[in-house]
Amino acid sequence: MQVYGQANIDPKLLNMTENEFKSVFVVLKPKADISAVKTIKGKENKTKFVYNELLEVAEKSQSSISLFLKQNHIYFRSYYIVNAFAIKANKALIKKLAAFEEVEIIMEDGLFIMADIQKEKNSDRTVTYGLQNIKAPQVWSQGFRGQNVVIGGQDTGYKWDHEQLRDRYRGWNGTTANHHYNWHDAIDENHPMHSGNNPCGYTLSIPCDDHNHGTHTMGTMVGNITNDTIGVAPEAKWIGCRNMERGYGSLSTYVECFEWFLAPYAYGDGPEDGDPTKMPHVINNSWGCPPVEGCNALNIYMMEEAMMNLRNAGCVIVVSNGNSGGTCSTTFDPPFFLKVVFLLVPQTVQMVLPTSVAKDQLLLTIQTG
């Protein structure tokens, strides 16, 4: 990773006016050594080890900056899945924070946007065109229907009691719902791209979908009622985290959801109260990350670090590779993380050669509509 001059401040932040405030990500130098995870047997043991190591390093290295922020009555959120803080700061505060020897770099809290929904054109609802196209029924016939698997979705939220989703929700026992450890909301305010109140509200204790995208994508994953199977893994369970405010998220909201998935905690608790035994087996997300919206190599780097820590903890990351591109080297949003599974819609992948994807990545196809 490149380290910038002038006390490790992203040059873009140096162009701020004196009275301007921006959401920034303060990244610290100390990193947990979790290489020993390779020798640990069992998913739960791996997850506990990674969680404890990351949390310990973060708590020790963040203490002086946390004290400074508290003494100056500055609101912040700290993270352990990447050793960092999220803060709203002006130029003067940014320079003060950069003076701490623990700080590696201060960057803008970049924007991420959801990938567009691709509409399903087939009216036959018994088994959708997408499922037929990826030959899901053939996999089901071999006994693989997602049983004993928990999927984590991070998106615009979820209508948890939708008829296609309710019975697959991990928090539903058939009679009542328990959202603790099964739902987290990383949205506590309007995104700058939006005005007016969010239709769901903020920091919710009960799942809600403010843009109808998360409900759609979770249906693609697990949706299943009698005579209407729309999910690829119709017997899997799901949990969810809202990382976007009406379709717009940020580095900090994405990282918060990734962190919660590593060790989910109850509503009202904090990351230090997390239970790593409740981590899902796989996490799904679809996003866009255009430079015009403030996305750059720095915040992509932080996303990669969070995802690699989850992977080392035993969780598979599956990401939609956007809804565009039809020739070699045209996939993006983002196509370049190592050891992360990317999905292309069938009509796109039929025109894209495997050589357009890095050799360390696995190319799969799935119908996203």
Helices and strands as residue ranges (DSSP letters): H 5-8, G 11-15, E 22-28, G 35-39, H 43-61, H 63-71, E 76-79, E 84-89, H 91-98, E 103-108, E 111-113, H 129-133, H 136-140, E 150-155, G 166-168, E 183-185, H 213-222, E 224-225, E 228-229, E 237-242, E 244-245, E 248-250, H 251-262, G 271-273, G 276-278, E 282-286, G 291-293, H 297-312, E 316-320, E 341-344, H 346-349, G 354-356, E 363-365
